[in-house]
Amino acid sequence: MFFGSIQTAVTNRLEQQIVRPSKLGLDLAKLLRNLGILRSFEVVQRLTDCRAKDYVDPLPLAVRNLSRVNFPQLVTPEDLEQQARVLPCGVFVLWHHQLGLTLDVLAQHYGISCLALAHLSLPPSQVAQIRAALRSKAAGEAGLPLNQTLPLQAWSLHGWVRDALQRRSALLSPGSPALLPGSAGQPGGGEQPALGG
């Protein structure tokens, strides 16, 4: 129902959409907001409250439901690759019994089968950013059991980008050890490659 509501908003170019409240819907809204796919969401107690609305701001270019309540679709990493070839550029939203809500890039990284929820069509630059960030997240959590990794609802793409920019800025600041002559891995410093001759 959540993705159906989002698809209706995208199709009709609505700025906001009321969705039926549920724990899964709230987790999906958090996940999509944290990935930069939804601008925001708000939860209220009553629909009649005029000061606030129960809504999400849709951003995906298109949404395609992949599973139905009475017909769930289990997908392998290979299935995801095949479907990605025929669908527009985007991400697959999945569910795994140890990871909870996840995306195709993590399912492929871990080599696990998941329940397919939806495919979200997104601009290629946004997909590339999401994939790079999630690969970095998975590499940082290497060796952890899947059920001990940070859930995507609690992880933020914006926070990852901010941290990456701060690390890069620190490396490029004057006096940074990475820029000093003699630093390993930098021109003029550390071990020099052998020259053939």
C-alpha positions, 0 to 999 in steps of 0.5 A: 500500500505504501508504494502504491500511494507513492506511485499515485503521488508521482503519477499525479505530480502531487507535492504530498500524499497521505498514506495509511499509517503502519509500522512498515510504512513508517520504516519505509518512509524513514529509509527513503528519507534517509536515502534522499528519495523522499524529502520529508514525512510527517506522522499525525494522530488524526487526519482531521488535524488541519495544522499537520498532515500524515504525508510523504513528499514523493521524489522518485521518478516512478515506483513499481510494486514487485510483491503483493500481500498474497503473492510475495516475490523472493529474489536472488542477486542474479534475479536483481541483475536481470530485472535491473537490465529491463527496468529503468535506472533505480534501486530495489527496496527489499526485505530480509529476515536479518537485515530488515528493510534493505536495498539491492546493492546490499543484497548483492554485496552479501549474496543473499535472497530477499523479499522484493518490495518495490523498484524506485526509478531515480536519476542515475547520479542519485543511484550512483551516490546511494550505491557508493555509500551503501558499498562503503557502509557494507565494507565498514561493517565487514565481519559483522553478522547481518543482524548486527549491522546498522539498519538502513532506517537508522543510517543516513546518506546525508550523514555519510556524505557529510562525513566523507566531505569532512574527511576529504577536507581534513586530508586537503587542509594545509599541514595535513600529513597526506600532503607533506613531502615524504608521506606514503602514497603521495608524490615525492614521498614514501616508497617510490615505484621502481622505474624500468629501464 
